[in-house]
């Protein structure tokens, strides 16, 4: 599983100019599911992301997590995180999960975050979405459950 995590002041998702979800201070998570991902990858990503210490404390040090600040999370499915551009000019998505598996883990991620008492919202799986955000910092973190980067 792969994620691009952005610390935001606010973020929202629209589909066909209709507001689907929005959050205030927290994290925008673009989540990609790989064809070889398991429940262990899912649990790793949930725990790692909600506990990442990327918010400033009173001394302006990145020392607080989303849980610590009572922030929100917006999760957007992003299969293109598995785009392999090493050969040619058109990305290969062969390592991305099938839609059924990807949706299972996407929904599982949202539910797992919710079970940990984090306010979490999502986009619409497989929809063409417009994502708007105000990045705070900017702070952007890349995460891979297989620890490939």
C-alpha positions as a LaTeX table, in Angstrom:
\begin{tabular}{lrrr}
\hline
Residue & $x$ (\AA) & $y$ (\AA) & $z$ (\AA) \\
\hline
Unk1 & 0.00 & 0.00 & 0.00 \\
Unk2 & 1.23 & 3.47 & $-0.81$ \\
Unk3 & 0.17 & 6.87 & 0.42 \\
Unk4 & 0.91 & 10.50 & $-0.19$ \\
Unk5 & 0.12 & 12.27 & 3.08 \\
Unk6 & $-0.36$ & 16.02 & 3.10 \\
Unk7 & $-0.79$ & 18.12 & 6.21 \\
Unk8 & $-3.62$ & 20.50 & 5.40 \\
Unk9 & $-5.50$ & 23.45 & 6.82 \\
Unk10 & $-8.47$ & 22.29 & 4.76 \\
Unk11 & $-9.27$ & 19.95 & 1.89 \\
Unk12 & $-12.30$ & 18.94 & $-0.13$ \\
Unk13 & $-13.40$ & 16.57 & $-2.86$ \\
Unk14 & $-15.98$ & 17.35 & $-5.52$ \\
Unk15 & $-17.48$ & 15.19 & $-8.26$ \\
Unk16 & $-19.28$ & 16.91 & $-11.14$ \\
Unk17 & $-19.10$ & 20.19 & $-9.20$ \\
Unk18 & $-20.93$ & 18.59 & $-6.24$ \\
Unk19 & $-19.23$ & 18.68 & $-2.83$ \\
Unk20 & $-18.64$ & 15.12 & $-1.63$ \\
Unk21 & $-16.44$ & 15.60 & 1.46 \\
Unk22 & $-14.45$ & 18.29 & 3.19 \\
Unk23 & $-12.27$ & 18.60 & 6.26 \\
Unk24 & $-10.54$ & 21.31 & 8.22 \\
Unk25 & $-7.11$ & 20.90 & 9.84 \\
Unk26 & $-5.71$ & 17.44 & 9.42 \\
Unk27 & $-4.42$ & 15.09 & 6.76 \\
Unk28 & $-5.29$ & 14.50 & 3.13 \\
Unk29 & $-4.31$ & 10.92 & 2.32 \\
Unk30 & $-4.03$ & 9.77 & $-1.29$ \\
Unk31 & $-4.14$ & 5.98 & $-0.89$ \\
Unk32 & $-3.03$ & 3.41 & $-3.45$ \\
Unk33 & $-3.53$ & $-0.33$ & $-3.05$ \\
Unk34 & $-1.13$ & $-2.83$ & $-4.59$ \\
Unk35 & $-2.01$ & $-6.23$ & $-5.99$ \\
Unk36 & 0.03 & $-7.98$ & $-3.27$ \\
Unk37 & $-1.30$ & $-6.01$ & $-0.30$ \\
Unk38 & $-2.67$ & $-7.84$ & 2.75 \\
Unk39 & $-4.46$ & $-7.03$ & 5.99 \\
Unk40 & $-1.01$ & $-6.52$ & 7.54 \\
Unk41 & $-0.31$ & $-3.73$ & 5.03 \\
Unk42 & $-3.67$ & $-2.18$ & 5.86 \\
Unk43 & $-3.08$ & $-2.20$ & 9.62 \\
Unk44 & 0.46 & $-0.89$ & 9.20 \\
Unk45 & $-0.74$ & 2.08 & 7.13 \\
Unk46 & $-3.60$ & 2.96 & 9.47 \\
Unk47 & $-1.38$ & 2.89 & 12.55 \\
Unk48 & 1.54 & 4.69 & 10.91 \\
Unk49 & $-0.52$ & 7.50 & 9.40 \\
Unk50 & $-2.67$ & 8.37 & 12.40 \\
Unk51 & 0.40 & 8.38 & 14.64 \\
Unk52 & 2.82 & 10.28 & 12.36 \\
Unk53 & 4.24 & 13.15 & 14.40 \\
Unk54 & 4.05 & 15.87 & 11.74 \\
Unk55 & 2.16 & 18.64 & 13.56 \\
Unk56 & 3.97 & 21.29 & 15.58 \\
Unk57 & 3.92 & 21.36 & 19.35 \\
Unk58 & 4.14 & 24.55 & 21.46 \\
Unk59 & 7.89 & 24.73 & 20.66 \\
Unk60 & 7.26 & 24.60 & 16.88 \\
Unk61 & 8.72 & 21.08 & 16.61 \\
Unk62 & 6.96 & 18.41 & 14.57 \\
Unk63 & 6.07 & 16.33 & 17.59 \\
Unk64 & 2.28 & 15.84 & 17.50 \\
Unk65 & 0.14 & 13.34 & 15.61 \\
Unk66 & $-3.29$ & 13.67 & 14.05 \\
Unk67 & $-4.68$ & 11.98 & 17.16 \\
Unk68 & $-2.88$ & 14.48 & 19.41 \\
Unk69 & $-4.36$ & 17.52 & 17.68 \\
Unk70 & $-7.85$ & 16.08 & 17.19 \\
Unk71 & $-7.51$ & 16.58 & 13.42 \\
Unk72 & $-9.56$ & 15.16 & 10.59 \\
Unk73 & $-8.60$ & 12.93 & 7.67 \\
Unk74 & $-9.77$ & 12.93 & 4.07 \\
Unk75 & $-8.90$ & 9.73 & 2.18 \\
Unk76 & $-8.91$ & 9.60 & $-1.63$ \\
Unk77 & $-8.34$ & 6.40 & $-3.57$ \\
Unk78 & $-5.36$ & 6.86 & $-5.93$ \\
Unk79 & $-4.40$ & 3.81 & $-8.00$ \\
Unk80 & $-1.94$ & 5.95 & $-9.98$ \\
Unk81 & 0.46 & 5.74 & $-7.02$ \\
Unk82 & 1.34 & 2.36 & $-8.54$ \\
Unk83 & 2.20 & 3.88 & $-11.91$ \\
Unk84 & 5.58 & 2.55 & $-13.03$ \\
Unk85 & 7.29 & 5.05 & $-15.35$ \\
Unk86 & 10.72 & 3.46 & $-15.53$ \\
Unk87 & 10.21 & 2.27 & $-19.12$ \\
Unk88 & 8.71 & 4.28 & $-21.90$ \\
Unk89 & 6.50 & 7.30 & $-21.41$ \\
Unk90 & 3.20 & 5.75 & $-20.51$ \\
Unk91 & 2.85 & 4.52 & $-16.91$ \\
Unk92 & 2.21 & 0.83 & $-16.33$ \\
Unk93 & $-0.31$ & 0.06 & $-13.59$ \\
Unk94 & 0.28 & $-3.69$ & $-13.50$ \\
Unk95 & 1.17 & $-3.59$ & $-9.78$ \\
Unk96 & $-2.05$ & $-1.79$ & $-8.81$ \\
Unk97 & $-4.75$ & $-3.91$ & $-7.18$ \\
Unk98 & $-7.88$ & $-4.93$ & $-9.03$ \\
Unk99 & $-10.83$ & $-2.59$ & $-8.40$ \\
Unk100 & $-12.52$ & $-5.13$ & $-6.09$ \\
Unk101 & $-9.44$ & $-5.58$ & $-3.90$ \\
Unk102 & $-8.59$ & $-1.89$ & $-3.96$ \\
Unk103 & $-12.10$ & $-0.89$ & $-2.88$ \\
Unk104 & $-12.07$ & $-3.51$ & $-0.09$ \\
Unk105 & $-8.86$ & $-2.06$ & 1.36 \\
Unk106 & $-9.86$ & 1.55 & 0.71 \\
Unk107 & $-13.11$ & 1.05 & 2.65 \\
Unk108 & $-11.20$ & $-0.98$ & 5.25 \\
Unk109 & $-8.73$ & 1.87 & 5.71 \\
Unk110 & $-11.52$ & 4.40 & 6.31 \\
Unk111 & $-13.29$ & 2.07 & 8.74 \\
Unk112 & $-10.03$ & 1.29 & 10.57 \\
Unk113 & $-9.30$ & 5.00 & 11.04 \\
Unk114 & $-12.88$ & 5.59 & 12.22 \\
Unk115 & $-12.54$ & 2.75 & 14.78 \\
Unk116 & $-9.59$ & 4.66 & 16.25 \\
Unk117 & $-11.84$ & 7.66 & 16.94 \\
Unk118 & $-10.51$ & 9.86 & 14.13 \\
Unk119 & $-12.99$ & 11.92 & 12.11 \\
Unk120 & $-12.49$ & 10.53 & 8.61 \\
Unk121 & $-14.15$ & 11.17 & 5.26 \\
Unk122 & $-13.62$ & 9.78 & 1.80 \\
Unk123 & $-14.10$ & 10.43 & $-1.86$ \\
Unk124 & $-16.03$ & 8.23 & $-4.27$ \\
Unk125 & $-14.15$ & 5.12 & $-5.34$ \\
Unk126 & $-13.37$ & 5.10 & $-9.10$ \\
Unk127 & $-14.99$ & 8.50 & $-9.68$ \\
Unk128 & $-13.26$ & 11.34 & $-11.48$ \\
Unk129 & $-12.71$ & 13.68 & $-8.53$ \\
Unk130 & $-11.48$ & 17.23 & $-8.11$ \\
Unk131 & $-9.37$ & 17.49 & $-4.95$ \\
Unk132 & $-8.67$ & 20.91 & $-3.48$ \\
Unk133 & $-6.40$ & 21.52 & $-0.53$ \\
Unk134 & $-4.52$ & 24.15 & 1.37 \\
Unk135 & $-1.25$ & 22.46 & 2.26 \\
Unk136 & 0.09 & 23.48 & 5.67 \\
Unk137 & 3.84 & 23.93 & 5.63 \\
Unk138 & 3.90 & 22.47 & 3.06 \\
Unk139 & 4.33 & 19.07 & 4.65 \\
Unk140 & 4.07 & 16.09 & 2.31 \\
Unk141 & 5.12 & 12.56 & 3.28 \\
Unk142 & 5.43 & 9.46 & 1.09 \\
Unk143 & 4.72 & 6.11 & 2.73 \\
Unk144 & 4.91 & 2.54 & 1.44 \\
Unk145 & 3.82 & $-0.44$ & 3.53 \\
Unk146 & 6.47 & $-2.62$ & 1.86 \\
Unk147 & 9.07 & 0.02 & 2.81 \\
Unk148 & 10.30 & 0.31 & $-0.77$ \\
Unk149 & 10.99 & 4.02 & $-0.20$ \\
\hline
\end{tabular}
